[in-house]
């Protein structure tokens, strides 16, 4: 696998008015399904309803500001009403969007919140996608689905994008190739400033040191690859780590848990075969 992990994004406009699909059945939850090809993203938009974004297969990505979530089928993301976001597929996916009118929803989480999707919740989401359910059956299924939504404490991996053109040139190089081994001094020479100046610019522009920002960029680049099932050893090399153990240590320091627990998979096993 090459070091360059940048994947071209093709943006498409949100369906309809971008707020939420029109209701097709009685009940408090509207379910919309949207097929997304690999690299296809719905342009930034917001909804008047709360949304739960989930895919039955493939891998979703959701970007909100500088934060980014990777969602395999074992995870979904609660997106509060009015939150501007973009949703896409790092691998072909069928996006299931569940929309909850705030005035009829018992959940009022104010921030984007990941939830665990077990077999029962996955079945209920697919079940609620039908438009031929009797009203009483739909309402019962909705009640159980809401009861199953449990917040999962995780730390999004923020990668603030710089404003200063000089810092942006360095950031773009690292985002294009997270495995770029060049240190701060080499990058500083490339943009015609001193190491001290670039250190100051990076911190003032992104709120992070160069090393901290690069670690976040590498870990965020790794998440879609891990969610797609690539071995940890290969992903570690792809994003610039010499060994799986050094990658896993960086992930735990930054996020507080292993990649496998973060994604709800077992991808963190260093001994997994290629």
N, C-alpha and C positions, 0 to 999 in steps of 0.2 A: 504494500500500500504506500503510495507516495506521501511525502510530507505535506503537500498542499491539500488541505481538506475543505477549502472554500467551495461551496456549492451554489451555483447560480440560482437566484430566486426569480420566479415569474409571478408577478402580482396580478390578481384578478379582483374586480370590484365585488363588494359584498352583495349577496342576493337581495333583491327587492330594494327596500329603502335602507337596508343595513341595520335596521333596528331589531327585528326578530321575524320569523315566518308567521304568516297569518294562522290563527287557530284553525285546525281541521277537525277537532273533536272536543267534547266537553271535558272539563277538568282544569286543574291549575297549572299543568305543565304542558308546554308546547315542545314537540320534538321535531327537529329538522335534521336531515341527513345530507351531507355534501361530499361527493367524491373528490379527492385531491390527489393529483399525480405527484410523484417525487419532485421536490423543488417548487411546487406550486403553493402560493401563499395568498390568503385573502387579505386585501389591503387594509391598513389600519382603520378601525371603525369602533363604534360603541353601541351598546344596546340600551333600550329603556327597561329591559328585564335583566335579572340575574341570569347568568349562563353557566352551565356545566359542560365543559368541552371534554370529549372522550372519543377514542377510536377503538373499534373492535379488532382491528388488525393494522399492521404498519406502525409508524411512529409519528406522533404529532409534535409540533413545536409551537409554543405560544410566547410571543414577545410583548412585554408591557414595560414601556420606558426602557431602562437599561437592564431590566431583569428578563430572564429567559427560562422557560420550563420545557423540559423534554418529557413527553408522556407516552410510554408504552401502554399496551392494553390494561395493565394493572394499575394505572394511575389516571385520574381525571383532574381537571383544574376548575375550581369555582371562581368565576369572574364576576365581581359585583356590578350591578347596573351602573351605567355611565362610565365604566372603565374603558379607556381607549386601548385597543389591543390588535394584534395581528396573529392569525393562526395559519399554520402551514404544515406540510408533510415533509419530513426528511426522508421518508420512504412512503410509497403510495399508501394512502389511508382513506377510510370512509369516516369522515368526521360526523359524530353524533352530537348535536347541540341541544341540550335541554334548557328551556327558557322558563323562568319562574317569575311571574308578576310580583313585584315587591310587596304589594298590599295584600297578597294572598299567600305569602311564603313565611314559614316559621323560622327560616334561617336568615340571619342578618349579618353574616360575616362581612366586615368592612373592607377587608383586603383580599387580594387573590390568594386562594387557599387550595393546596393539593389535597386530594382525598384518595383513599385506597378503593380500588374497584375489585371486589371479589366475584366469584362465580354467580352468586345470587343477584348482586347489583347489576352486573353485566347483562344477565338474562332479563331483568326488569327493564333496563334501558331499551333493549331490543324489543321487548314486549310492548312498551309504551310508544314505540315508533309506528305501531299499527294504527290505522285510522278507522278500523271496524270493531274496536272494543266496545262492549256495552258500557254505559256510563258508570254503573256501579262497580264493574270490574276495573275500569280505569282508575276510579277514585281510590279503590283499595290498593291497587298497584302503586299509585303515586304516594300514598301514605307510607307504604313499606319502603319505597325508594328513598324518601326523605329521611326516614329513620336510619337508613343505612349510611347516610353521608356523615362520615367521621373525619374531622380535620386531621391532617397529617403534618406534624411539625417538621418542616424542612427549611433550609436556607437557600434562597435562589442565588445563583452565581452571577452577580452583577458585573458587567463589563462596560463602564461608562465610556461613551464615545467622545473623544476630545473635540474642542472647537478650534484651538490654535492649529494653523496649517502645518507647522513644524511637528507638533506632537501627533497630529493626525497622520502624517506621512509614516512615522514610526509605527503607530497603531495599525495602519493598513497593512504594513509589511508583516506584522505579527499575526493579524487576523487571517491574512492570505496563507501564511505558513507558520502555524504555531510552533513548529519544531525549529524555526530559525534560531541558530545557536549564538548569534551575535549579541554581545553584551552592550551595556549602556554607552560605553565610550565609543564603540564602533558606530552605533546608531547616531550618536551625537556628531561624529565626524561626517557621516553621510548627509546630514541636514545642515552642516556648517555652523554648529554651535559647540560650546564646551560641554564637557560632561556635567559640570556643576549647573550650567544653564538648563540643560535638558532635564536634570533631576528636579530642579525647581519648577520648570514648566509642566512636567508630567504630574507632579503632586498638586499644583495649583489648578490644573485643568480637569483632572479626573478624580481628585481626592484620594488617590492611591499612589504609592511608590511605583517605580517602573517594574520592579520584581513582583510586587503584589499584583499589579494589573496583568502582567504576562502570565502569572500563575492562573488567574481567573480566566483569561482568554484560552489558555491551554485546556483547562478543565471543562469549560463550556464547549469547546470544540470536540472534546472526547465523548460527551454525553450522548449525542445522536449515534455515534459509532457503537458505543456500548449497548444502547437500546436496540440497535439493529442486530446485535448478537456477535459482533466481532470480538475475538479473543483479547483479553486485557493486555497480553504481551504485545500484540500488534498495535493496539490503540495507544499504548504507552509510547512506543517508538514513533508513531505517527505524529503525536502532539509534543514530542521533544524530551521524553524521559528515557534514560538509559536502561532502566529496569522496571518491571511491573511493581516491585516493592516501593521504589521511589515515587512512582505515580500514585499508588494507593496511599502512601504516607502524606503526600501533598493534598490529596482529596480529603482525607480524614481531618487534616489540620484546618482546611478551609471550610468544609461543610459540616464536620462533626460526626460523620458516619461514612460507611463504605459506599462505593458506587452501586453495588447490588441492592443494599437497603434503600438507598436514595431513589432508585428506579423501580424497586419492587421486584427485582430479578436476582439471579445468582451469578451475575457477570463478573463479580470481583475475584473469583477464584484464580490465583496466580498460576496454578498448574494446569489450567484448562488447555486442551489441545488446540492447535491451530486449525 
